[in-house]
């Protein structure tokens, strides 16, 4: 349960830190929590891949900002910044991620 709470906190911080540019739904992001873990990450689930396929360019840019400028924040909550932006590829999607 504590891992879920920590993941929600980090995703809320990401969402708020993007100054409203993101339309990320924290509950939907939770479907990918195991796939972005620093320790023993799992393959993304179909639900995670479905959520990733619905991200807008602004959402991707927001995640890229955190990967590039604030990776320490993601890592402090057990989230691998690189895996966050690799999710489209891991899901077999052609969502462009340029960060």
C-alpha positions in Angstrom: 0.0 0.0 0.0 2.8 2.4 0.8 4.3 2.0 -2.7 0.9 3.0 -4.2 0.7 6.1 -2.0 4.3 7.1 -3.0 3.6 6.6 -6.7 0.4 8.7 -6.4 2.4 11.4 -4.6 5.1 11.5 -7.3 2.6 11.5 -10.1 0.6 14.4 -8.5 3.9 16.3 -8.1 4.7 15.7 -11.8 1.2 16.8 -12.8 1.3 20.0 -10.7 4.9 20.7 -11.7 4.0 20.9 -15.3 2.1 24.2 -14.7 -1.1 22.9 -16.2 0.4 21.9 -19.5 -0.4 18.2 -18.8 -3.7 16.5 -18.8 -2.4 13.5 -17.0 -4.8 11.4 -14.9 -3.0 10.1 -11.8 -5.3 7.1 -11.5 -4.6 6.2 -15.1 -0.8 6.6 -14.6 -1.1 4.1 -11.7 -1.6 1.3 -14.3 2.1 1.7 -15.3 3.6 1.9 -11.8 5.1 -1.6 -11.9 6.6 -1.0 -15.4 8.5 2.1 -14.3 9.9 0.8 -11.0 13.6 1.3 -10.4 13.9 -2.2 -8.8 12.6 -5.2 -10.7 10.3 -3.5 -13.2 7.7 -5.5 -14.9 6.5 -5.4 -18.5 3.8 -2.9 -19.1 0.3 -4.3 -18.8 -2.3 -3.9 -21.6 -4.0 -1.3 -19.4 -0.8 0.7 -19.2 -0.2 0.5 -22.9 -3.7 1.7 -23.6 -3.2 4.7 -21.3 0.2 5.4 -23.0 -1.5 5.4 -26.4 -3.9 8.1 -25.3 -1.2 10.6 -24.1 -1.1 13.9 -25.9 2.1 15.6 -27.1 1.8 18.0 -24.1 1.7 15.0 -21.7 4.8 13.5 -23.4 6.6 16.8 -23.1 5.7 17.0 -19.5 7.2 13.6 -18.8 10.2 14.5 -20.8 10.7 17.6 -18.7 10.8 15.5 -15.6 13.2 12.9 -17.2 15.5 15.7 -18.4 15.3 18.3 -15.7 14.1 16.5 -12.6 15.1 12.9 -12.8 16.2 12.9 -9.1 12.6 13.6 -8.1 11.3 10.5 -10.0 14.2 8.3 -8.7 13.5 9.5 -5.1 10.1 7.8 -5.4 11.4 4.6 -7.0 10.5 5.6 -10.5 13.0 5.0 -13.4 12.9 8.2 -15.5 14.2 6.3 -18.6 11.6 3.6 -18.4 8.9 6.3 -18.2 9.8 7.6 -21.7 10.5 4.1 -23.0 6.9 2.9 -22.3 5.6 3.7 -25.8 8.3 1.6 -27.4 7.9 -1.2 -24.8 4.1 -1.2 -25.7 4.9 -1.5 -29.4 3.4 2.0 -30.1 4.7 4.6 -32.5 4.1 7.5 -30.1 7.1 9.8 -30.7 9.1 10.6 -27.6 12.0 12.9 -28.3 13.7 13.7 -25.0 
